[in-house]
Each structure stands twice: as structure tokens, then as C-alpha cells.
Amino acid sequence: MRSVDIDRGTWCGVTGVAKLIPDENMSNYNAPFEIHVHGQVLLRPDTTYEQLQEALGPLWKYAGARSLADGAGSVYEEEPGIQFDTKERLLQVCWTVRGDEDFRQSLDDMCMGINELAEQGAAIEVTFYDTEFDEEEESEEAESRDDFVMLFVGPTPAAIMQVQRDLLVQDVVNLMERHFDGSELGGVVQEIDKLFSQRFDALVSSLEIGKPPRGMGGSGSGHGGNRRPRHLH
């Protein structure tokens, strides 16, 4: 294993993947949720450690850590936590923290920071697991407070819309291919493109930004409901 000192922290890793070392004193209390954040974001070539630490500050500060290096570890050892592949410039997050509904504000703040560093659009999945709900002990009428949120980040609104469009196309095509041949779904994809073009045109009229997203781009995970399985690697 090699270690490289980078300004305010030490990133240790194998085969070029830096894993930030967690703080053993990370906040651990009887929170109502275990919140899992999962996603990959390609960052700009000029991204610095200080910029990444600041952008992810809402996450590691919520966990009670003193720095990104202290807070990058998940509450579950089998999860990779927060990693940055320096060669590929890829931020990878598979990280769980204990918390409450107020974590949603931290997520919003984190997205704003990552937008400034992202080279292209990306989706980030967030799952809130109700720690007080037990499927075996609860009555049939009882429901968990589990929740699933799909967040989107990117350097521009166009890049974010591209990811949203691609995920929607993937979900719709996967659903309709149970009943139709893929070659029959071109018209459906065109209608989805029209909807996003209309939304983009409305945005352009007020912000005057680039062209609307067209064609297939990167894909992402589909949407889910309660009691989602964890992302383990």
C-alpha cells in the first residue's frame, strides 16, 4: 500500500484509488434513520483536494468529523465509503451515516458544491432506512418511514437534464420491452425528448444557456421503493 500526502490530508490507496481514512470518533447516536448515499461523479481535471473537501463538507461535518479524511468512512466497514480515484478523476460514494430528516439540507448543500467540480452530469441515490421499523415485529398495517431520493449534479442545467432524460428513457424502455420489441419504441423516446426540450426551452428563455440534451448518454440505476437492498461491494 502506498500513501501520498496531499495538503491537509493523507490519501491512502491501492492501484491508484484513494480511500480517505475514517475518524474513529465519528458521531454515533440513536438516530431514526440510517442514510445511504451512493453514486459516481466525474470531476474536472483541475479539481484540488481543498475543493473536494469543501464540496463534501456538508456530509462529513454532519457525521461529526473534523475533515473529509476523518469522515470518509461509512458506519459499515464493508462499504467503501467516500473514495476518489485520482487517475480516473472519479468520485465514488458508497457511504452510510446515521441521522434525521435534517440531513436533506446537507444533501442540497453538497449538490451545490459538487456542481462546481463536476465535469459531466451524474445521479446520486440516497436511501433513508427507518432504524425503528422491524418487518417481523410490526403489524401488517404498519409502514416504515423508508424513503428513496434521486439527486442530480452537473456543471450546467443542460448536463443535469441529460442525466435525467437518460434515466427516464432507460426506465421506460425497460418497462415497455416486457410487452414490445425495442425497435418499436423509437416514438416513445422521441416523445420523451420533446418533453425535455420543452422544459429546456422554458429554462433557456430565462437563463439563456446552451442546447437541450439529445440522444443517449450515460445511464443510471432505476428508481425504487421501501426496504431497498444496500449497495455492497
Secondary structure, DSSP 8 states (H G I E B T S, - for coil): -EEEEETTEEEEEETTEEEE---TT------SEEEEEEEEEEB-TT--HHHHHHHTHHHHHHTT-SSHHHH-S-SSTTS-EEEEETTTTEEEEEEEEEE-TTHHHHHHHHHHHHHTTBSS-EEEEEEEEETT--TTTS-TT-----EEEEEEE-SSHHHHHHHHHHHHHHHHHHHHTTTS-GGG-HHHHHHHHHHHHHHHHHHHHHH-------S----------SS------
